[in-house]
């Protein structure tokens, strides 16, 4: 008791000092986390010679790499392919996941436990085990059904939809679980069908979760490399394949490579920061009980 | 059940029939809801994986590749060759990649969890600009891994790279320029960017968890005379355990299956110190047409993951129940 009384007057000052210190530290840590991204942008505006020799001239910026990179490899096409494949796959995966996640969060049906476990189970499968069979399946479909899946938007959309459906189910289920059942019960009493209650009452309330799930799926689809590199050839190649071709053909063109890096990050950055308010809430609702 | 046994037998039959019909209708609705998701998962995950596991038992190499599923049946030969045949060059590569993957996963997972906890604690405080920092810090998570790989490959360059410029030229912390992209350091060349990119999401989750802890718990702890460390150890940590459990599960899976980072940064063969299991499998399968071996390693890896999840579940079962 007496010890507390003695140290009491000194405490506020020490406390305020350590509080300022911790705030400073927080700023420093975030600055350190952002530094490589800043460096990516800076490097993309240096000349090739400066990058190769390490004689950086940060004040003398150029946008030349951003002009020339489109000609070095057919980057515009990769960009378009990525946008189309990832957007459609995200749309499909999110809708499939919203309905499946709703079923899992509201109903106990025969096989619901098994389905829930399988959703997580798919994440344990290494891509390397089903990549070749997938490729063979694509070839088989082409020969027997006449459906071109290999190196096509359709094929890649199918693969990516399936890839990002499980994790989206996981996110959506957690989000639906946080929405009170009374909402739909009231709608059912008012004469809504179950489907009507889901579509008109639950889904609008789950909008932040849906946005979060969609952006999450899009980020991961944008990132996928292994399947894109083996299931596409010249028509449906996506940005990571473009970057790989860049490295293969123009190993020394770091200026263009960095510019290509910036350009391929911009769409996901924009998607992310435009939706971040919903994203944070949607991604953490499963993690935190409200 | 108890409720039903108290009513008359006829009424019981009627209610069960009616409730069964209703539950059938409700089940049909639920099945319709999961049907599209179940279909794509069956088509892309389940069926091809069964085919892949079957390939693990075939002698599928350059000479038999054209026969595909009709290649000679090899029984357990692929597994025996990979695990015990000392003359098989793929075997030593496999042990090597297994060690690298274990180290990569251990380093990445531990560092990510510890650092994320520290940074989350820093950012959970209320101060001017805290909200902006909490959003900005997420940026590395949004950078695609193939961009992370080319960016860090450029930063790791021995002579012109910014890392060595800072370490050697600007701060003189190190006397000789380290070589990052070759030799023993190449493991760090992929571990550090992986931590950098993985941190923000875990910070985000921990932050949400921290902000959900009622303030009164800390007040009670400090009235009881708890130090800052004690209130972290006995209030914060136990309450965050369910979140930590989930991050451990997915962080582990994600690390073991890492492919893009070493592949884009270091090439199809990232070398003896940075070759991970996924780069090894893809190289042996698609580069050397050893699809039988590739499928066998993938199958073993999948079994290891099942064991891992079982261990994980036993360890954290109580936390998961508590979180419900």
Interface residues (C-beta under 8 A of the other chain):
Chain A: X19 X22 X23 X25 X26 X27 X29 X30 X33 X34 X36 X37 X39 X40 X43 X51 X52 X53 X54 X92 X95 X96 X97 X99 X100 X102 X103 X104 X106 X107 X109 X110 X112 X115 X118 X119 X122 X123 X124 X125 X126 X127 X128 X129 X130 X131 X132 X133 X134 X136 X137 X158 X159 X161 X162 X163 X165 X166 X169 X194 X195 X198 X219 X222 X223 X225 X226 X230 X239 X240 X243 X244 X247 X254 X257 X258 X261 X264 X265 X268 X269 X272 X273 X276 X280 X283 X284 X287 X288 X289 X290
Chain B: X26 X27 X29 X30 X31 X33 X34 X36 X37 X38 X40 X41 X43 X44 X45 X46 X47 X48 X49 X51 X52 X53 X55 X68 X69 X119 X122 X123 X125 X127 X128 X129 X130 X133 X135 X136 X137 X138 X139 X140 X141 X142 X143 X144 X145 X146 X147 X150 X151 X152 X154 X155 X157 X159 X160 X161 X162 X165 X196 X199 X200 X204 X205 X208 X209 X211 X212 X243 X246 X250 X253 X257 X259 X260 X263 X264 X278 X281 X282 X285 X286 X291 X294 X295 X297 X298 X299 X301 X302 X305 X306 X309 X323
